[in-house]
Amino acid sequence: MTTSPSALAPWAPKLLSVLRIVAGLMFMAHGTQKLLGFPASEMMPEAFSFMWWGGLLELVGGALFALGLFTTPVGILISGEMAVAYWMFHAPSHWVPAANGGDASILYCFVFLYIAAAGPGPWSLDAARKRA
């Protein structure tokens, strides 16, 4: 039996960039919610609190990740943040991710980790810096 390449295979590097951009922008929105109150939220953590630092990582890390700048170190850092968020804030309430609200944290963690290892894709500032 032979395997034929997927019709989408030529798009894989570009779709990696799209995944990075979308994940970074969605993650950044969690930071703007915590730190800037947008979109509207009850969360307004006290400056320099644990949640405030998380919001800062989400805002700045999400922006850098979306831009594809310093993708590997930023991806590792924010992947770790999501692992900590899951085990500290979600897992204690229930062992099933869908029941404890931590499924997004798990997905973010592994998407960030994968892209940190795979690279940012061609549509990134990291790729542009390598071409220059």
KAQUIZI-V861169 format. One record per residue. N is the residue number from 1. RES is the residue in three letters. SS is DSSP state (2 for helix, 1 for strand, 0 for the rest). PHI is phi in degrees with one decimal (* if undefined). Layout:
BEGIN
n:res:ss:phi
N:RES:SS:PHI
N:RES:SS:PHI
END
This chain:
BEGIN
n:res:ss:phi
1:MET:0:*
2:THR:0:-106.7
3:THR:0:-109.7
4:SER:0:-103.1
5:PRO:0:-65.6
6:SER:0:-62.7
7:ALA:0:-63.1
8:LEU:0:-89.8
9:ALA:2:-52.0
10:PRO:2:-62.4
11:TRP:2:-86.9
12:ALA:2:-52.5
13:PRO:2:-62.2
14:LYS:2:-69.0
15:LEU:2:-68.0
16:LEU:2:-62.5
17:SER:2:-62.2
18:VAL:2:-62.5
19:LEU:2:-59.6
20:ARG:2:-62.4
21:ILE:2:-63.4
22:VAL:2:-64.2
23:ALA:2:-61.8
24:GLY:2:-63.7
25:LEU:2:-66.8
26:MET:2:-64.1
27:PHE:2:-66.7
28:MET:2:-59.8
29:ALA:2:-62.3
30:HIS:2:-66.2
31:GLY:2:-69.8
32:THR:2:-66.3
33:GLN:2:-64.8
34:LYS:2:-72.3
35:LEU:2:-94.5
36:LEU:2:-115.1
37:GLY:0:70.9
38:PHE:0:-131.3
39:PRO:0:-62.4
40:ALA:0:-46.4
41:SER:0:-153.4
42:GLU:0:-79.9
43:MET:0:-77.6
44:MET:0:-142.0
45:PRO:0:-65.7
46:GLU:0:-65.0
47:ALA:0:-53.7
48:PHE:0:68.4
49:SER:0:-77.3
50:PHE:2:-57.4
51:MET:2:-67.5
52:TRP:2:-63.5
53:TRP:2:-61.4
54:GLY:2:-60.8
55:GLY:2:-62.4
56:LEU:2:-64.8
57:LEU:2:-61.0
58:GLU:2:-67.2
59:LEU:2:-68.2
60:VAL:2:-73.0
61:GLY:2:-62.9
62:GLY:2:-63.0
63:ALA:2:-64.9
64:LEU:2:-61.5
65:PHE:2:-65.7
66:ALA:2:-61.5
67:LEU:2:-74.7
68:GLY:0:72.9
69:LEU:0:-112.1
70:PHE:0:57.8
71:THR:2:-56.6
72:THR:2:-65.2
73:PRO:2:-65.6
74:VAL:2:-65.3
75:GLY:2:-59.9
76:ILE:2:-64.6
77:LEU:2:-62.7
78:ILE:2:-77.1
79:SER:2:-64.1
80:GLY:2:-63.0
81:GLU:2:-59.1
82:MET:2:-69.8
83:ALA:2:-65.0
84:VAL:2:-63.2
85:ALA:2:-58.7
86:TYR:2:-63.6
87:TRP:2:-71.6
88:MET:2:-86.1
89:PHE:2:-110.1
90:HIS:2:-106.1
91:ALA:2:-57.1
92:PRO:2:-61.3
93:SER:2:-83.7
94:HIS:0:-168.3
95:TRP:0:-84.7
96:VAL:0:-97.2
97:PRO:2:-55.6
98:ALA:2:-66.4
99:ALA:2:-87.9
100:ASN:2:-100.8
101:GLY:0:76.2
102:GLY:0:-98.2
103:ASP:2:-62.1
104:ALA:2:-64.6
105:SER:2:-61.6
106:ILE:2:-64.9
107:LEU:2:-62.0
108:TYR:2:-55.7
109:CYS:2:-53.0
110:PHE:2:-80.5
111:VAL:2:-65.9
112:PHE:2:-63.1
113:LEU:2:-64.5
114:TYR:2:-60.5
115:ILE:2:-67.5
116:ALA:2:-59.6
117:ALA:2:-82.8
118:ALA:2:-78.8
119:GLY:0:103.1
120:PRO:0:-80.9
121:GLY:0:89.4
122:PRO:0:-71.9
123:TRP:0:-92.6
124:SER:0:-152.1
125:LEU:2:-69.4
126:ASP:2:-61.0
127:ALA:2:-65.3
128:ALA:2:-63.4
129:ARG:2:-65.6
130:LYS:2:-68.8
131:ARG:2:-71.8
132:ALA:0:-76.4
END
